[in-house]
Amino acid sequence: MNIHPLDTRQVINNLFHVRKTIPNEENTDEIADGSVQVDDDISIGYRLYIKHSSAPVLLFFHGNGEIATDYGGIAPFYHTAGLSLLVVDYRGYGWSDGAPLTTKLLPDAEKVFEQIDSILSDSGVVPNRPLFIMGRSLGSAPAIYVAMNNPDRLKGLIIESGYADAPSLFGRLGIRIPKEVEDDLTLPIGNAEKIKQMTIPLLVIHGEQDTLIPVYHGEKLHEHAGTNDKRLLIIPDAGHNNVSFVDIRRYFDAIKQFVDGLL
């Protein structure tokens, strides 16, 4: 069987940094762990940090070295911004099945979103909550893809430390993108082109001193976005992994203002 050029061992080992954990044995009023089936033999794990049962929900796709349970410390800040936080893992991460595949990153995200209502109702959330979506770093690709495909269901998109051009980012990781796959919309490449098709409101947040994904990526995503309602917040002195902490008040004030203005 032929292996897709972006699913080779070299690419997977450079792009994904898998960590495992186990879910809570019992859900509570504040945290609900679960899994959602995305393929015949693959389920993806998630953790929902609940503000209250009727709060709007932010569907969150994290970076390549994180897992859903990492967000317990920062979830209360999302609650202060008015949101319950639903963090979704990738194949092989947390308690998800299988191993990560570049070709499955976006299709899995779409399948998770197709089941969002059952995920929330199973966790005791009131049906038909206003939904927002957010992607951080690698998670910017599935977030943009889902936002592009589901404008009628989503209130807005937030991108933190996201990338516009995969070749320049992947090149830093030692990954070459073959020309024959450059136009495949189901791959986590071409974010700047995909975001041109997006019509929902957008907030881009980026660290000015980000050396992994330089700030021009965030600026380019903001510039290329097809929506007329778009905002850009650049955090001075922030790098790639500390952008939410360097000026935490400004960061979450921007998210709260964005959310409040769309409800």
N, C-alpha and C positions, 0 to 999 in steps of 0.2 A: 504494500500500500504506500502510495506517495505521501510524504509529509509536506504540508504547506510550508513555504519558505519562512513564514513568521511563527511557525510552531516547532521549529528545530530546537534541539536541546540548548544550543548556544543562545538563541533568542530568549527562550523561556527562563533560563538561568540568570540572564542579565536583566530582564524586564520585571520579573516577579520575585519577591522575597517572602516566601510563605512562612507563616507562623500558625500553629494549631492551638486550640483550646477547646473546652467543653462548655455546653450551655448550662444555665441554671436548671436545677431539677424542677423547680416550680416557679411560675410567673407570679408577679406581684402587681400592685396598682401602679408601680413606678417603672418596672422593667419587665419586658416580655421578650423571651427568646423563642425562636422558631426556625423552620426551614421551609423553603418553597421549591417545588420540583420544576426544573428547567429542561430536563432531558429524561430519557427512559430510565437511566440509572444514576442520575445526578440531581441532588438537591443542594440549594445554596442557603447558607445560614444567615440570619439577621438578628439584630437586637433593636428593639423599640424602646426608647427612653421617653416615657409618657409624662407630659405636663399635666394634662387632665383629659378625660375621654372625649371632650368636644373641641379640643384645640386643633388648629391647623397643623398639618404634618409636613415635615421636610424630609424627603427621601434623599439619602446621602450616600455617594460612592467615594470611598476613601483612597488614599495613596497606596503605592505598591508594597510598602513595608509595614502597613497597619492592619489591624483587624477591628471588628465591630466593638469588641469589648474595651478597646483603648479609649473610647469616647465617654466613659463614665464621669471623668473629672470635668469635662468641658460641657457635657449635656445641660447642666443647670443654666449655663449662659444662653443656650438656645431656648430654654424654657423662659428665661427673662425676656427674650425677643418674641415670646408668644407662641413658640413652636414645640410640638413633640418632634423627636428626632429618630428617624428610622435609618439605621446604618446597615448597609448590605455588604456582605463579604463577596469574594470571588471563589471560583473553584479551588479547592485545596486549602483555603484559608479558614481559620476558626474551626467550626465543625462542619464545613461544607465538604461534599464528596469530591472525589476525583483529584485531578491535578490541573493547574492553570493552563489555559490555552489562549493564545492571542486571538485566534479566530472565533472564540466563543465569548469573549469579554462583552461585546456589544449585543449579540443575540441573547445572551443570558440576562442582561440588564432589561431588555425589552420584554422578555418572558416574566421577569419579576414584576415589572410594571403592569403587565396584563392581569396579574393576580393581586394587585395592590389592595383592592377592596376586601378580598377575603383575608389577606394578611392582617389588615387593620381590625376587621370585625372579629377575627379569632383572638385578637389582643384586647378586646373590650372597647375599642374606639367607636364612637358614633359614626354611622355610615355617611358617605359623601362629604367628608371633611375637605376644606380647601387644601390643595396639594401644591407644594413647591418642590423643586429638585435642585441638588447641589452636587458638584464634583470637585474634588481636591486632587491636584497633580494628575496621576494616571486616571483618576476617577473623573476628570473633566471629559474624557472621551465618551464613556457611557452616558454621562449626564447630558451632554450636547446631543447625542444620538437619540436618546429618549425624548428630549425636549423638542427636537426637530420633528419627530414622528407623532407627537401627542399634544399639539398646541391647544386643543379644546378642553383637555383635562387638567392642564397645569396653569397655575397662576403666574409663575415666574421661575427663572433659572439663575442660580448663583454659581460662579466659577471662582475657585481660589487656587492660585499658583498653577493655573492650567497652561497647556501648551497649544500653540497654533500650528506649528509645522513639525510633524513627526520626524522627517529626515534629520533635521538639525538636533532634535532631542535624542532620537534613537542612535544617531551617530556618536553621541557622547557615551552611550552605553555599549558601543561596539556592534551595533545592529545596522545592517544595510537593508533598505526597503527596495525590493526588486521592482522595476518599472512596470512589470505586467500586473502588479497588484495595487498600484497607486490609486486607481479609481474605484476600488472596492469600498462601497459605503459601509459595509458591515465590519470593516477593520478599524482599529483605533488610530487611524491616521487621517489627515485632511480635516482637522477640526475647524480651521479657518474657513474652508470651503463649505462645510456643513452648516456652520453658524450663520452663513449668509441666508440660508433657507429658514432660519428660525424667526418666528413672529412674536413670541411671548416676551415680556419684559426681562431685562438682563442686568445683573450686578456682577462686575468683575472686580476681584480683590487680588492684589499681587504685592509681594515684597520688593521694595526698590533695590535691595542688595541680593536678590536671589541669584545664585551662581549656577544652580542646576537647571532651572528654567528661567532664563533672564527675563526681566520685566517687559521687554518688547513683545514677548509672547502674549501677555495679558493685554497690552495696548493694541496689538493686532486683532485679537479676538473681539475686543470692544469696537474697534474700527470697522471690522467686517460684518458684525452682527446685522441681520436683516431687520431687526425691530427698531422702531423709532424711540422706544422707551429703554434707554441703556445708560448705565452709570459705571464709572471707573473709579476705584479707590486704590491708590498706591500708598503703601505704608512705608514711610522712611525708616531706614536702619533695619528693616526686616529682611530675613533671608527666606529660604524655601520652607523650612520646617518650624519656624517660629512666628509666622506672619500673624497668627491669631493671638499671640501673647505679648508681642512688643508693644502694641497699643490696644489692649483688649477692649477698652471702653469704646474707642473709635470703631473698631472692627464690628462689635456687636450692635453699636448704635446704627451703623450703616445697614446691617441686616434687618434690624427692627424697623427702621424707617422704610426700607424697601418693602418689607412684608406688610406693614400697616397701610402703606399707600395703595396696596392691591387688594385689600379685603373690604 
